[in-house]
């Protein structure tokens, strides 16, 4: 996102562009509305602000590495289609807040424009002064996550919304955030680089049914953060981790595939920060269980088999992880992945009340 602005004695006029990968922009400010009082002096200084939306992801590597057989091509295509709005460099909307750097750090200016394009311009007015700038992209169409408490910089956060029994839907968009100190100077050429990094991640469970016929398969992912503090780039975790409904994908027969998009898991220290800037985003293997897939298979006799796949590698922001598994005779789900532990409960019939125990 590239911004070209004009600064005057008391005000800075910001014209914002979303143009990922573009190197030149021709600005036509003839239709811009007049700035508020005082009137613009006859002389003016130009400065540029480069606002870049960038996502570095290992989704292609992950799919090509783990789904590289002809029989799994349909699964790979289904995953690419499902995740195209998650791992993306396209901003549908941007929420921009500029905060006081002193006192209560309250909001001095806020704008939440619609983007819905790879390139679009809009106009903001800012007094010349110091700011702390927080930005969030692709939040408007994500019904599972809300941007809350933006009135003050330290309280601005993304929060998941449970739909009952501590269950949430999978995130519908890839969320990006940025934190950038800004000092708008009078009559000085300036360039600010603000990069937005991904705040959520995704996991997929691919199951080879091995010819078994069952009535239903339901998959949840759990062990993930419930909130993200934008100013501190840290995650917080509820006492009981929410269950994220994994979405079943249409793979045109063959293997089953379920995909979940959510905030990351904990790490060894119990709190994640957004520091991922290079591939790969994988965490270190540990004896600790960081997150789980909970699978409920309803057999033809209406009995339910619960399988829990416990993963010993943290799931990090910007990461896409695929776990491959297969189905046993009793509807049990197994895997050959050495980083994943398996526990199975046959005849599990607890009326659908799934309690997380991490």
Beta strands, then each sheet from edge to edge (+ up, - down):
strand 1: 2-7
strand 2: 11-17
strand 3: 45-53
strand 4: 94-99
strand 5: 107-111
strand 6: 121-127
strand 7: 130-137
strand 8: 145-148
strand 9: 157-160
strand 10: 167-169
strand 11: 176-183
strand 12: 193-198
strand 13: 200-208
strand 14: 216-222
strand 15: 227-229
strand 16: 234-236
strand 17: 243-245
strand 18: 247-248
strand 19: 256-263
strand 20: 291-298
strand 21: 304-311
strand 22: 320-327
strand 23: 333-334
strand 24: 340-345
sheet 1: 5+ 4- 7+ 11- 12+ 3+ 1- 2+ 6-
sheet 2: 8+ 9- 15+ 16-
sheet 3: 10+ 17+ 14- 20+ 21- 24+
sheet 4: 18+ 19- 13+ 22+ 23-
end
